[in-house]
């Protein structure tokens, strides 16, 4: 029997009469069978491939067959914009079978929320952070609202898995689970993911249900790809405006600054241009989405804010300024096009940075091979564990360490943390007044209240920090301006240059302790760059593919003449060196360059290994290391590489201590200060280093 035939008659009739559907798509049939059988599931389909209905129709069937006592289904979106975007669609589906849905997040009025608490809708739409607020708030009767909760649907699950936000969501779900009399069914929806089985295992948590990945065969999709190298942002804007004329397009940029520059130069070229990024007000973003969805001859210039499945109507073109850092992002963005019959999925890379052309080619070639990044697996997510410990003291007023530990062992992202480490963290938080203990119960300490208690604990609810700003100063102390930490983290001292205040500056020294960057004016004629190819910490696989572009001699018909010329120049410069057997090391004076193309984390690991093992000064980016100091030579470098090729070297206590002592004092979480120093350092270590990956690469 088909899934559709198993739906209640009321739902079948609504799908046919209200939606005009005559059949379900394969993904909807397969998901329908699994979800009606009560299984947890990860449902995969391209953007606009019917994933929402694949989960929502079985959910509606469940609710229609047996009306829930309170909320029966929670739909979770990683961002409010996606939630708002799905509000009307899910409202229509609920209403057509006589059910209701309610959207709960920070922009919804207290009056509406109070009404929902009195008369809960069967379907609740929310974000992970807003669900946290409901758990902690005394005005939300969690036991009453969720006593018959049956299903949690997580949209764009790949954007959460393997991240701090994903760990937070899993912990909140496990805190919510005891309120329900049911083993809550868990469904993740995703378009682009490299390891769905791992996500399914992560998503399961404490659920005892069977799990299944729904991944039906996908019809071949025709794609149109272009990579072009331009001499200026004005040239990029001009080409985008010409291609976008009388059509609807999205233009993705890797930074807010580039977004604003491109948008400014596209205006006045006969096309409506809108800007969409996190610094633009919510009102402006919504207005852009609304006007764009109902218009033509328009382009939204955006950051990743429009990457996650937000429906802005049928698209003709996707443009990409320079290149994203992952295949997943590239595929997600390209997937916004080619949805209509007889249309083609497409992306045009418009590169200002010459090296970004090589990265764009590498992304395209990896995607053609079917390779997509795996979700990072984590079991020691310290910032979220500390946050959840504080949140549980708010939820319960006071809570025993045992009750907290019983909860934490259920969360996959904490499962490599042992009880002794948890006890050490609790003791540290007590000594530093983040926690207060009385009668064997923990409550929030005065220091935590001062840091996170403002505006009714808004800082605690907002789990993830606002951007940290670094002051940019000259050697004489002149204040030039400020940059956000994620930008500063990518600077390579004495190599990277950037524009600020209309002038080019070279980063000489980064001081993370007082959050300053000392700069000097970049030499005249030097184009601001990153010293490597591009600013992100790139993956090993992507960097290795970029090396292949420089060494294999292939021609890429989708690259324009200027971009092809740059590739040939880079091949002439580096190709012969990279093709030689052994390590690609160049010596010059008292310094050496080792072209690894091993990615940011491996190269950072090698940097600290050289510094600890030989005392050399090393500067690293995604692609190479610059090594200088006494005794730098081919033989001494090879000897040190041999030492670093074993885990024994890295696990030696003195080496480990020395490496950790050299790590920059990044503040990657506002909850880092709550932790014992060794666990706070571990956060930075996991962000920057990959010892296992380094040893694996050196020994292959």
Secondary structure, 3 states (H helix, E strand, C coil): CCHHHHCCHHHHHHHHHCCCCCCCCHHHHHHHHHHHCCCEEEEECCCCCCHHHHHHHHHHHHHHHCCCCCCCEEEECCCHHHHHHHHHHHHHHHHCCCCCEEEECCCCCHHHHHHHHHCCCCEEEECHHHHHHHHHCCCCCHHHHCCCCCEEEECCHHHCCCCHHHHHHHHHHHHHHCCCCCCCEEEEEECCCCCHHHHHHHHHCCCCCCEEEECCCCCCCCEEEEEEECCCHHHHHHHHHHHHCCCEEEEECCCHHHHHHHHHHHCCCCCEEEEECCCCCHHHHHHHHHHHHCCCCEEEEECHHHCCCCCCCCECEEEEECCCCCHHHHHHHHCCECCCCCCCEEEEEEECCHHHHHHHHHHHHHHHCCCCCCCCCCCCCHHHHHHHHHHHHHHHCCECHHHHHHHHCCCHHHCCCCHHHHHHHHHHHHHCCCEEEECCEEEECHHHHHHHCHHHHHHHHCCCCCCCEEEEEECCCCEEEEEEHHHHCCCCCCCCEEEECCEEEEEEEEECCCCEEEEEECCCCCCCCCCCCCCCCCCHHHHHHHHHHHHCCCCCCCECHHHHHHHHHHHHHHHHHHHCCCCCEEEECCEEEEECCCCHHHHHHHHHHHHHHHCCEEEECCCEEEEECCCCCHHHHHHHHHHHCCHHHHHCHHHHHHHHHHCCCCCCCCCHHHCCHHHHHHHHHHHHCCHHHHHHHHCC
